[in-house]
Amino acid sequence: MSIKKVVVVLNGELKGNKEGYKKLIGGKDVFFIAADGGALLLESMGFLPDVIIGDFDSLTKAQYQRYEKLGAKIIKFPAEKGETDGELALHLEMG
C-alpha cells in the first residue's frame, strides 16, 4: 500500500455532515491513526483505524478486542502519562 495521506482522529463529535468528512478524507491510500475513542468516530464514518493509541479509557474491552481482531495495531499507555491521547497520536513514529 502506498500511503498518500495520514488521518489522525480524536474522540469527540462530528460538527457537520459525515458525507462531507468522508469526501474530504477520501478512501484510497489513507493511513488512519485513532486516539483512543477516535476509533469509534472513525468507524461511524465507515473507516477502520490502522493504529489505535492511548490509555483506552474510552473503549470497552470488547471494542478494544474487536479492533485488535480486525487488524488494528494497538499501542496502549497508562492512564497517568505526560501527554493526551491526541498528542500521543500526533507524535507517533511508525517504523
Sequence and secondary structure as in RCSB ss.txt:
>XXXX:A:sequence
MSIKKVVVVLNGELKGNKEGYKKLIGGKDVFFIAADGGALLLESMGFLPDVIIGDFDSLTKAQYQRYEKLGAKII
KFPAEKGETDGELALHLEMG
>XXXX:A:secstr
    EEEEE SS   S HHHHHHHH SSSEEEEEETTHHHHHHHTT   SEEEE  SSS HHHHHHHHHTT EEE
E  SS SS HHHHHHT    
